[in-house]
Amino acid sequence: MIQEYSGLIRAIRWYLILPVLFFCITAFAQEPSFEPKPPGKDNMKVDGYRGIWFELNQKFEYGDKYSGGLGTYTTNHLPMAIYAKEVDKTFFVYGGTTQSDEKYLLCMIGYFDHKTGKVPQPTIVCDKMGVDDPHDNPVVQIDEDGYIWVFVNGRGRGRPGFKYKSIKPYDIEKFEQITMEEMAYPQPWHFKDEGFVNLFTKYTGVRLLYYETSPDGVQWSDDNLLAAIKETGDERGGHYQISNRNGDTLATIFNRHPDGNVDKRTDIYYIQTTDRGKTWTTVDGMPLNIPITDVENPSRVANYRDRGINVYLCDMGFDKQGNPVCLYVTSGGHEPGPKNAPYHWKIIRWTGTEWVTSVVAGSDHNYDAGSLYLLSDRWVIVAPFVNGPQLWGAGGEMAMYESTDQGKSWEIKKQITANSVRNHTYARRPVHAADPFFYFWADGNIDTFSISKLYFGDSLGQVWQLPYQMKGKTAKPEKMILQTKN
C-alpha cells in the first residue's frame, strides 16, 4: 500500500513540476535575461568627433564584405539626426570612440547650432563596454516636449538594446536609462500627442520584424510580430527594413532573406499604417493580415528573387503627392568585386496607380549607402557615387545626383569630395533636414584600420568637417574645399 501511494505521489509531483519546468524553459528561450549594464563612461564628454572603425572580417578576393569608418552605419538605424526648429539645432548621433587608436564603440550625441555655427563636445549616451561593432550604433528621436530620446541598438540575444531619455528638453548634457531589452535596428517615430511607434528587429531564430507602441516612451506595449516571410515549407526567413513617416502615415519597406540567408537578400515589400499600428495596409489601402508570412502577397512590390538579384535598401521618403519612393542598390551577390557586377543604384516609386523602377547610376559595392531627398522642385541623392581611393570597397567619393522629372532620369549635379585618402561612407539624412547640416557621414580606410572623421554638407554640396580634436567646450566645424565639379 505504501509503495502504491509513493508511486502516486511521484506521479502527482511530476504532474505539477513538468508544466512549471516547461514554462521556465520556454520563457527563457523567448525572453533573454541580461546582466545590468555598468554605467562605464555614460554621460561623459569627449573632446572631439571621432568615428568608430570596423571590419566584418569576412574576407574575399577584393577585400572584406564591408569595412571602414562606420560611425553612421547602418541604413537600418534611423533616424540618426533631427533638425529641431524650436531651438534651431540639428541633433545627431553616431558610433564614436575616445581615441584615434581605439576601436571600442561609444554611442555618442552632438548637435549643430545653426545660429552660432558651432558644435559642443559630444556626450557619451551609452558606453557599450568593450563592444567594437557599429551594429550597436544609436538612433535619435525628439518628443513634443523637447526631450531627446536615444535608442541604442542591441545585437541578437547576446547584447541588449537600450532606451535613454534626456534629463532636460533639447539638452544633451545628461541622459537616463529607461529600458534594457532585446532590440535590434530600432526605428522610433514620434507622433504629437500620440506617442511612439518603434519598428525594430528581434533575432527569434532569424531577423524578424516587430513593432511596439508607447504613449510616453516609458510604458511600452508588447512586441508585435510584423513580418516573418519564409519559403513554402521552410521554417527560416528574415528581413531588413527602412521606414519613414508622412503625417499620420508610417511606412516600412523591407526585403527578405531566403532560407534565413542575409547574403541572398532580395525582393521589396511595402506596408503602411495610419493609426499607429492598429491596422496595416498596402500602398493603395488594401488591409493586410499581420504578420506578413507569405512570399507572394499584396505587399510585394518588386520580385528580384526570380532574377537572382540581391537588394540593399538605402532610404525612403514621400513625394509632394504623398507617394512613397525608395532608394536601393542591386547586385548579383554578396561578395565584393567585379564578380557580382553590375551594381546599380535604383529608385522604385509609387505613381498613384503602379510601382515604377528606374536606374540612377552605377556603383561598385553593395554597401555604398546614401540618402534620398524628395524636394518640391527636384529629387536629390547624396551618396558615394564616385570611386574612392579604396576600390571595390564600401563607400567612395561623395557626389550629388539630381532628377527634375520625378526620378525618371538622373544626372550628376556636383562631386562633393575628391582626392580623399579614405573612403567616405553612409551619407545620412536628418529628419526635417536644414542647411547647412543637410546630410552627414564618416570616412575611413576600408583596407586597414584608420582614424575616422565625421563630416556634414549642405544642399549646394559645400562640406564641413566636425572637429576631430577640440580644445574648448565648443568649436566651429572646418569648411573643406573638396569640390571638383560645379
ABEGO torsion letter per residue (X at the ends): XAAAAAAAAAAAAAAAAAAAAAAAAAAAAABBBBBBBBAEABGBBBAEBBBBBBBAGBBBAAEBABBEBAAAOBAABOBABBBBAAAGBBBBBBBBBABAABABBBBBBBBBBAAAGBBBBBBBABBAGGBABAAABBBBBBBAAGBBBBBBBBBEAABBBBBBBBABBGBAABBBBABBBBBBGBBBBBBBGAEBBBBBBBBBGBBBBBBBBBAAGABBBBBBBABBBBBBGBABBEBBBBBBBBEABBBBBBBBBBGGBAAABBEBBBBBBAAGGABBBBAAGBBBBOBBABABBAABABBAAAAGBBBBBABBBBBAAGBBBBBBBBBAEABBEAAAOBBBBBBBBBAGABBBBBBABBBABAABBBBBBBBAABBBBBBBABBBABBGBBEEBBBBBBBAAGGABBBBABBABBGBABBBBGBBBBBGBBOABABBBBBEBAABBBBBBBBBBBAAGBBBBBBABBABABBBBBBBBABABX
